[in-house]
Each structure stands twice: as structure tokens, then as C-alpha cells.
Amino acid sequence: MLEKLHPDDYVLNQYPFMRDELQYNLIHLISAIEGATALKTPDGRMLFAGSPGHNAWLWLSEDMADDRRTALMQELIAYYEGTDLSGICGTPATAEFFAKLYAEANQLEYHAYMLMETYSCPKVIKPIKVKGKMIQAARQHLELVAEFLAGFTEDAYGASVIPASQLPAAEGMIMRGDLYFWTVNELPVSMANIAHRSPRHGRINAVYTPQVLRKNGYASAIVAGLCSILEEENREPMLYADTKNPASNKVYKNVGFVESGPIAEIRFR
């Protein structure tokens, strides 16, 4: 029998979930979203979290027997009957197995959309000899943030969007106070954001440097700056990176990030 998973649920702060917490950090965030579907088994060995219009996340303890794994997935699929699920995220084996069962039950097709690597930063390595300084993004940067977000969307997802469409997201990020620029001679040259804080980690996203300004160490400098903020809060920095983007993966490794496990994103159609 599935039960409701609460944002401060004890299962999120104990073994075995904490063993895989880095890879499944978004479960902390999604379980706190109003209107999200957040579920767990009574023993806390399966967790599921999804919000409307977004891919859901599914975690199962690695020591679970195959027959129980299948039974729990089928119970979850039955729970979702009549509700469209756009996609599923999890370790490659978990996501693929669930996708196969869900697609068969709902007469759908599925395809692998992205393979991400989870990165964590046990100790930040600050780059040296990078000109400039870090500043917090402010209201006067709204249009520039929207422009950078449009560039990030194209780089990350191959989707071309106009900057104006990114203004609401840009405003929200600025208002939350966790969006930063690296600046050179007062000109913003790179951007990064602290997207979410969970009890033990801080997740970084929206790392972007315009094409003409790359290979100057700016992205490394801004990411290292955000890592330092999180370290001062006693949180370990983490992020997700597309494995098909070697340039960004190299940036993260240069400032101390280490690979902490793959996550597959599978979509239904």
C-alpha cells in the first residue's frame, strides 16, 4: 500500500535513501510542491515524486528483490491510471524497467531523452588568475538574465526560444536571490544559480556563458563562487549535467566536482 511522502518525511533522512540521495536530490524539492504526487512504501524502500507537466522521479532501494520491485511498479502504475505521465527519471535500470511496464500498460511508446551525470563537490577548487568578481543578479539585470536563459535553453535542450519568453523565469530567479553573475569590468560574462537547498546539499543550475566569452575560466569561477556559499552553509554542492556536453562536464571537474552516479530521463509519447 502506497502512502503519502511528506517534504520532511523521516525516510528522506535515513538509510537506505540517503545512500542514493545525491542522485535523487530532486525528490526533496518535488515532494514540497503544492499539487505534486509524492508517494512512499511503508518501509521507505520506494519513493516516487512528480508534479503536473513534469517528469516524475522514482527511487527504489538497490537491495530490493526483483519480484517485489515489479509488484511495486505495477501498483504505482495502477495508482496513476487515468493520469498522463510525461516521463520518468531514475537510475538507468530503474527508469528503463518502469518505462517498459508503464508503456505496455498504457499502450504508449517511450524513448531515452537524456542521460545525466550527478556531480557532487566534496571540496571546491577555486580557479586562479581569472579576472573579475562575482555579484548577485538584481532587477536591472532582468533582460540580460532572460537572454542568458534563452542561450542556456538552446545549449542544454537544443530548443530555440526568444528571450522575452524567459522573462517570468528570470524575474523569479532574481527575486529568490540565488542567481549570480561573474563580471569583468562591470560586464556580466557568466551566470549560475543555486536552484534548491535540501538538508545536506545545494543544487546548482543555469550555468551559462555566452559563446564568444567562453574558454576564459568564467564559468569555473562563478560555479566555484556558488560552491563557496554552499560550503559556508555546511551544504555539499551538487548538480546534474548532460553526459553529451563534455565542455560543461570539464568545467565542473576543474572546480572539484566528482561523478556521483547516472540518471536517465525517459519520455513517453
Secondary structure, DSSP 8 states (H G I E B T S, - for coil): --EE--TT-GGGGSTTGGGGTTTTTHHHHHTTSTT-EEEE-TTSSEEEEE-TTS-EEEEE-TT--HHHHHHHHHHHHHHTTTS---EEEESHHHHHHHHHHHHHHHT--EEEEEEEEEEE-SS----SS---EEEE--GGGHHHHHHHHHHHHHHHH-----GGGGHHHHHHHHHHT-EEEEEETTEEEEEEEEEEE-SSEEEEEEEE--GGG-SSSHHHHHHHHHHHHHHHTT-EEEEEEETT-HHHHHHHHHTT-EEEEEEEEEEE-
